């Protein structure tokens, strides 16, 4: 009688099957890392920050594969479905045993599974050397087809000087730098901020400024609601946040901020009394 568990254990996704990146990883895994590594390390999940979680049979495997993380990631990102992968995270655990192929438990695996027909490695170093060769073959194939590599992380790319994850990381870096500068020095002019952050343009600055003001306003309103319910709030941060909000919203000279209460009232609206209260305490 055919059992469902046997059918599921014997199923292997086709290379590039579907748009699910985890399916694509599992389809490419054995071919990329080799049979020895595939027996000791298996991808089990992709987290939201584009981290691939790999289950290994021992801490020794996790430790050794961590040194090869850049090569493994680059090899995976050569697949179109996996351009967004950024890093690996290893977890030691017990892997579910896979059924032996028709060639027998000690024979080579079915070629349809994507595992090279080669005898098991005698040592961990031999297995890792095979992994390096497999990754090298993947990169060589990409280069032979006229492909280029990211100038920042050396991952294979189809077009442009950098890959999408590196471009997105660069955008995040600029956004974080701009947000921090607007919070710490909200009196700076747009021109001064643009001059301080390489690659930031006026349109991006304006978008960050507007999002930051909305975020600060929402935080002040939530804090006001908690305060009315006699819940503790971070008064030090709120005082700084309220001051930065007014300066960034009104562009007033910071030296006039304490003297010109009308400007603060107009900027803070019904939150003015709450801000004044936490400033006095």
Buried (B, 14 or more C-beta within 10 A) or exposed (E): EEEEEEEEEEEBBEBBEEEEBBBBBBBBBBBBBBBBBBBBBBBBEBEEEBBBBBBBBEEEBBEBBBEBBBBBBBBBBBBEBBBEBBBBBBEEEEEEEBEEBEEEEEEBBBEEBBBBEEEEBEEBEEBBBBBEEBBEEBBEEBEEEEBEBBEBBEBBBEEEEBBBBBBBBBEEEBBEBBBEBBBEBBBBEEEEBBEEBEEBEEEBBEEBBEEBBEEBBEBBEEBBEEBEEEEEBEBEEBBBBBBBBBBBBBEBEEEEBEEBEEBBBEBBEEBBEBBBEBEEE
